[in-house]
Amino acid sequence: MAIPNTENQSAPDHVDGVLNYLADRNDAPVTYTYQPPPGVAARSGNYAKYSVAIHNARAVLPQLSLDRQGFAVAHQETAVANFYDESEVRAVYYPEVERLVKQITGAVKVHVFDHNVRCRPMAKRRENGAQEPVKVAHNDYTLKSGPQRVRDLLPNEAEALLRNRFAVINVWRPISGPVQESPLAVCDAQSMVQDDFVKHVLRYRDRDGEVYSVAYNPNHRWYYIPNQKKEEVLLLKCYDSDEHRSRFTAHSAFEDPTSPHDAAPRESIEVRTLVFFAPDKTS
């Protein structure tokens, strides 16, 4: 399912992009998803800009692995006509994603539970439920919130499912392509350490959630797919219960300095999945 390295041979080996990192590992960011109490900031945490080399992933596509780098690329056609039609996405695209993730991972069960669409102009117009691209280095789950998501979504099965390995994998693709504005950068999990990930609390009215903000480390090695096309699907591992595999994949949108000034705004969809594996017969 990996995409052959036949496209965009003229793309540079890397571009110098600017990423927003958490400025202090000792910080403890909190974001309110609703109007906070008087005198409380809606968002805390200081971020700093770093210029980093973001490498052309096409040069290493055959070597990419969810269990090593934490991300992989696959080719997938889709029968979806309108990615902004939520009912069509759930009826048509969710089963497509489930089949793709099962095929790539060998999982015995894949539960597709959520998705979002992103486009900056649409978000500003509050159109199609779109959100803006996130231009902060982050990971969607933490050591705590990964298992908690299983308990929240599958309460009757959770404890049995959690006895074996499971992962949270996001499936990201362009709604239209090629992507030239605000492409997605992903960090090789092998270049990161656990200390790079800092808990970031998401405060809801009835509960607290957790994601990771990311602190700068000069060892980080970032990648992107130049001019990513609609059928080029990026899989990101945002949690893995197996500590012997890659567990998190930092990612962020960024401004590609080589993009045309009149590049079309990025339109993308990201689907979130819980991925469950058979018991390890060797343990």
C-alpha positions, 0 to 999 in steps of 0.5 A: 500500500505504500506509494511509489516514489514517482511523483514530484522528483523535482521537489527539494530534499527539504525546506526550511519551515517554522514550527511553533514549539512549547517554550518551556518543558516545565510549563503546564498548558491549559485550554478551555473549550468554553468561556472560562471563569472571570480572570482565567485565561482561555489558553495558557502556555508560551510557544516559540518559533523554531526554524527546522529542516522539513524533509521530503518524505517521498525520498524515504517512502518505502522505509516508513513504518507506523511502528518505527517512524510513527507514520506511513503513507498509503494510496487509497481511492475513495468513493466519497463525492462530498467530504463536507457531507457528514452523513456521506463521510460516516456512511462511505468513508468510515468503512473505507478507513476501517478497511485501510487501517486493518490492511496496513496494521493487521488489526483484528478490530478498528473502531472509527469514531470521529473526524474533522475537516480543515480549511482556513477560509471556510473556518473563518466563514464558519462554513461546512464545520471546517476548522483552521489548520493547527500550527503548533507541534502536538500529539493528540493523545497522552499516556493517560488519555489514550486508554481513557478514550477506549473507556469513553467510547466502548465502555462495555468492551473496554477492560477486555480490549485493554488487556491486549495491545491497542493504538490510536491512528489518525488517517489524514488526506487532502480533500482536494490536491495538490496541497501547497498551502499549510501542508502537514509536517510529521516528526520521526518518532525515532528522533523524539524522547518522552521528555519532549512531550508535555501534558496539555489539559483540555478543560471541558465543562464536565471533564478534562482531556489531555493532549501533548504539546511538544518541546523543542529538541534539535534531534527532531527530524521532520518530514512532509509530502510535497504537493500531496495528492487526494489519494495519498493518505497519511497515517499517524500513530497518536498512541500505542500501548506497546512501549517497544514500538513508536508511541506518539507522532508529533505533527503540525501544519506549517507554511511551505516557503516554496509554495506559490503565492496564489496556492489554493487553501489547504482542504483536508479531512482527518479521521480518528480510529481505535485499533485493536490487536490480537493477543501476543502469542509469544508473551 
